[in-house]
């Protein structure tokens, strides 16, 4: 028997939106700190995107957007990571992720590994193109595809497992 999954689209007038965004932002602050304790942990594991993906997919693009903007800004201000020079590209990818994840969940009303793959590849490809335009360096813009495959796999499979099995309400 397949588990029934509820996906939401919380609005900006609901307190749950801000509570969920705050919790996902906190996750996006704790996990990167853990990943940055190892060499190349951030670029390899791409930890600042995981809870944005989960929040946007489960609770809608508004929760995702709040998380996508707050997470990199707070991490940068409090911990110096991401570096200011990387902040625009990370914000771009985070916002794209929130929009694509929220749209996909709303459109298909289900979660699957394939849909998570589509979301992750979608924000990564569009984000890499945007970063290339921002920085003018294709090699730098393609870094997530050169170094961050483990992080993308965690987003796909971890995001699926979180949304499908760990967040029931």
C-alpha positions in Angstrom: 0.0 0.0 0.0 1.4 3.3 -1.1 1.7 6.1 1.5 -0.7 9.0 0.9 1.2 12.3 0.6 -0.2 15.7 1.2 1.3 18.6 -0.6 0.4 22.2 0.4 0.5 25.7 -1.1 0.6 27.9 1.9 -0.1 31.6 1.5 1.8 34.6 2.8 -1.1 35.4 5.2 -0.7 32.1 7.1 1.5 31.9 10.1 2.4 28.3 9.1 4.2 29.7 6.1 6.6 31.7 8.2 7.1 28.9 10.7 7.9 26.4 8.0 10.2 28.8 6.3 12.0 29.5 9.5 12.5 25.8 10.2 13.7 25.1 6.7 16.0 28.1 6.9 17.4 26.8 10.1 18.1 23.4 8.4 19.8 25.3 5.6 22.0 26.9 8.2 22.9 23.9 10.3 23.6 21.4 7.4 26.0 23.7 5.6 28.0 24.3 8.8 28.4 20.6 9.1 29.4 20.2 5.5 31.9 23.0 5.6 33.9 21.1 8.3 35.3 18.9 5.5 37.4 20.1 2.5 35.2 21.2 -0.4 32.1 20.2 1.6 30.0 23.1 0.4 30.7 22.7 -3.4 30.5 18.9 -3.2 27.4 18.4 -1.1 25.5 21.7 -2.1 23.8 21.7 1.4 22.2 25.2 1.2 19.6 23.9 -1.3 18.3 20.8 0.4 15.7 22.3 2.7 14.7 24.9 0.1 13.8 21.9 -2.1 11.9 20.1 0.6 10.1 23.2 1.8 9.0 24.3 -1.6 7.9 20.9 -2.7 6.0 20.1 0.4 4.6 23.5 1.4 4.6 25.5 -1.8 6.7 28.1 -3.6 6.1 30.8 -1.0 7.7 28.7 1.8 10.4 27.8 -0.7 11.0 31.4 -1.8 11.3 32.7 1.8 13.7 29.9 2.6 15.6 30.4 -0.7 16.3 34.1 0.1 16.8 33.9 3.9 19.1 30.9 3.9 22.0 32.3 1.8 21.7 35.8 3.2 21.8 34.7 6.8 24.5 32.1 6.2 26.6 34.8 4.5 26.0 37.4 7.2 26.5 35.1 10.2 29.2 32.7 8.9 30.8 34.3 5.8 29.6 31.4 3.6 28.6 31.7 0.9 31.2 34.4 0.1 29.7 37.7 -1.1 31.1 37.0 -4.6 29.0 33.8 -4.8 25.9 35.2 -3.2 24.1 36.4 -6.4 24.5 33.0 -8.2 23.4 31.1 -5.1 20.4 33.3 -4.6 19.5 32.8 -8.3 19.7 29.1 -8.0 17.8 29.0 -4.7 15.0 31.1 -6.1 14.9 29.0 -9.3 14.8 25.9 -7.1 11.9 27.2 -5.0 9.9 28.1 -8.1 10.5 24.9 -10.0 9.9 22.7 -7.0 6.7 24.5 -6.0 5.4 24.4 -9.5 6.2 20.8 -10.0 4.5 19.7 -6.8 1.4 21.8 -7.5 1.2 20.6 -11.1 1.7 16.9 -10.5 0.4 16.6 -6.9 2.7 13.7 -6.2 6.4 13.1 -5.4 8.7 10.7 -7.2 12.4 10.3 -7.7 11.9 11.2 -11.4 10.1 14.5 -10.5 12.9 15.3 -8.0 15.4 14.6 -10.8 13.5 17.0 -13.1 13.4 19.7 -10.4 17.1 19.4 -9.5 18.3 19.3 -13.1 16.0 22.2 -14.0 17.3 24.6 -11.4 20.9 23.5 -11.9 20.8 23.9 -15.7 19.0 27.3 -15.6 21.1 28.4 -12.6 24.3 27.5 -14.4 23.2 29.5 -17.4 22.3 32.4 -15.2 25.7 32.2 -13.3 27.5 32.1 -16.6 25.8 35.3 -17.6 26.5 36.9 -14.1 30.2 35.8 -14.0 31.1 35.4 -17.6 32.9 32.2 -16.9 31.4 28.9 -18.1 33.9 26.8 -16.2 33.0 28.4 -12.9 29.3 28.3 -13.8 29.4 24.5 -14.4 31.1 23.8 -11.0 28.0 22.1 -9.6 28.1 19.6 -12.5 31.8 19.0 -12.0 32.0 18.8 -8.2 28.4 18.8 -6.9 27.0 15.5 -8.3 27.0 14.0 -4.8 25.0 17.0 -3.5 22.5 16.7 -6.4 22.0 13.0 -5.7 21.3 13.8 -2.0 18.8 16.4 -3.1 17.1 14.0 -5.5 16.9 11.0 -3.2 17.0 12.8 0.2 14.4 15.3 -1.0 12.2 12.4 -2.2 12.5 10.5 1.1 11.9 13.6 3.3 8.8 14.7 1.3 7.4 11.2 0.9 8.1 9.6 4.3 9.5 11.9 6.9 7.0 14.9 6.7 3.6 13.4 7.1 1.5 16.6 7.7 
